[in-house]
Amino acid sequence: MKKLTYSSLLLFALAGAVMIGCKGKEKLPKGEKEVNIPCSGPDYFTNNKFFRANSLGESSDLVVSKKKAMDNARAELAAAIQSTVKTVTDNYVNSREFNNKEDLEERFEQLNRTIVDQTLSGIKMICEKQVQTEKGGYRTYVAIELSASDIVQQYTENLSKDQKLKIDYDYEKFKETFDKEMEKMSNK
């Protein structure tokens, strides 16, 4: 009886492994094939610690293809940061309920633009692949990241320089609001 039980368990385990293995390989519609794009996928998504962006550039010149890829990725990263920080700022200002809310929002928007320009210099390349196309041109794939904590630090430094904002600024509240927004991005 024990022999039958062990054999049955082994058979069920093998059947389960085969079924799980088959599930992972979904069939694509006829005429389509999967494309694997270098420097993309879940490892290159923004999470609660880093803003990330990826892109590609194509040119007959290798250096130009890299420049195009980096410019596109920087623009994507800047847009993501601006959008996130705008949301954080709006939530922060609304939660603080200041009398000078409109003036404060305007000052934060100016600060946002300044900080995005300043922090983009701290970008780190996390992936770079270059290929030559069939036609002899070049395609460069890149993925870049920027630390979320560097952005918060940059905000703190710049806010401390603005006397009017400094009075109304609560670092802990801002950081808490920022962390909540970054957590939302990790869950997408």
Beta strands, then each sheet from edge to edge (+ up, - down):
strand 1: 50-59
strand 2: 124-132
strand 3: 138-147
sheet 1: 1+ 3- 2+
end
